[in-house]
Amino acid sequence: MPVQKYRSVSEMPAPPNAPGDRLAERIRALWNRAFLLSPPDFVRGVTRFKSIDEADAARTSNTVERMRRAAARSTATRS
């Protein structure tokens, strides 16, 4: 996709407008697809960490685990 540069905002084309009902439908479809591809992974309650490093490590391991599950789902649907 080419990148276009503009000297001012007045040179930019107007954003595409979608009618109100159609816009809500498109947003709903986008969110549904996002949740199917990567369902939310919420842990109930509050998790306390002794340090920011410990919280970062937990967040990183959670992210890696979600990526592994997504990859497993992806390969399972291709088969």
Backbone torsions as a table, in degrees:
resi	resn	phi	psi	omega
1	MET	NA	123.7	-177.6
2	PRO	-72.0	151.5	177.9
3	VAL	-99.9	130.5	178.7
4	GLN	-112.2	136.2	178.4
5	LYS	-107.8	143.8	179.2
6	TYR	-124.9	143.0	178.6
7	ARG	-76.2	-30.4	178.3
8	SER	-148.7	167.4	-179.7
9	VAL	-65.0	-29.1	-178.4
10	SER	-65.6	-22.4	178.3
11	GLU	-81.5	-15.6	-176.7
12	MET	-74.7	143.9	176.3
13	PRO	-71.8	154.9	179.3
14	ALA	-68.0	145.1	177.9
15	PRO	-67.7	149.7	179.7
16	PRO	-67.1	138.2	179.6
17	ASN	-103.6	136.0	174.0
18	ALA	-114.8	139.4	176.6
19	PRO	-56.8	153.9	-174.8
20	GLY	-51.8	-48.5	-178.2
21	ASP	-66.8	-41.4	-178.5
22	ARG	-67.2	-38.2	-179.9
23	LEU	-62.8	-45.9	179.7
24	ALA	-62.0	-38.5	178.6
25	GLU	-65.2	-41.5	179.6
26	ARG	-67.1	-41.1	178.5
27	ILE	-63.4	-44.3	179.8
28	ARG	-61.0	-43.4	179.3
29	ALA	-63.6	-41.0	179.4
30	LEU	-63.4	-45.9	179.5
31	TRP	-64.7	-39.6	178.5
32	ASN	-61.9	-43.1	178.9
33	ARG	-63.8	-42.0	179.9
34	ALA	-61.8	-42.4	179.8
35	PHE	-69.7	-30.1	175.9
36	LEU	-70.1	-41.3	-178.8
37	LEU	-71.9	-37.6	-178.2
38	SER	-143.3	83.9	-178.1
39	PRO	-63.0	147.4	179.7
40	PRO	-62.4	146.6	-177.3
41	ASP	-125.3	81.6	-176.3
42	PHE	-98.4	137.1	174.4
43	VAL	-99.1	127.9	-178.9
44	ARG	-69.0	143.3	176.0
45	GLY	87.0	-166.4	-177.7
46	VAL	-112.6	133.7	176.9
47	THR	-107.5	125.7	179.4
48	ARG	-102.1	140.3	179.0
49	PHE	-122.1	149.2	-179.3
50	LYS	-76.5	-25.1	-178.6
51	SER	-150.8	167.0	176.2
52	ILE	-66.8	-35.0	178.3
53	ASP	-61.7	-41.0	178.4
54	GLU	-66.0	-40.1	177.4
55	ALA	-65.4	-41.2	178.2
56	ASP	-64.1	-40.1	178.7
57	ALA	-64.8	-40.6	178.0
58	ALA	-64.8	-41.6	178.9
59	ARG	-64.7	-41.5	179.3
60	THR	-65.0	-45.4	180.0
61	SER	-65.6	-35.5	176.3
62	ASN	-64.6	-42.6	179.3
63	THR	-64.4	-43.5	179.3
64	VAL	-63.0	-42.1	179.7
65	GLU	-64.1	-41.8	177.4
66	ARG	-63.2	-38.7	178.9
67	MET	-66.0	-39.6	177.8
68	ARG	-64.2	-43.2	178.6
69	ARG	-63.4	-40.8	179.3
70	ALA	-64.6	-40.9	178.7
71	ALA	-65.3	-39.4	179.2
72	ALA	-64.9	-41.8	176.5
73	ARG	-62.7	-40.0	-178.5
74	SER	-64.4	-44.3	-179.9
75	THR	-71.9	-30.7	179.0
76	ALA	-69.0	-35.3	-179.1
77	THR	-76.9	-24.7	178.9
78	ARG	-75.6	-28.4	-175.5
79	SER	-72.9	NA	NA
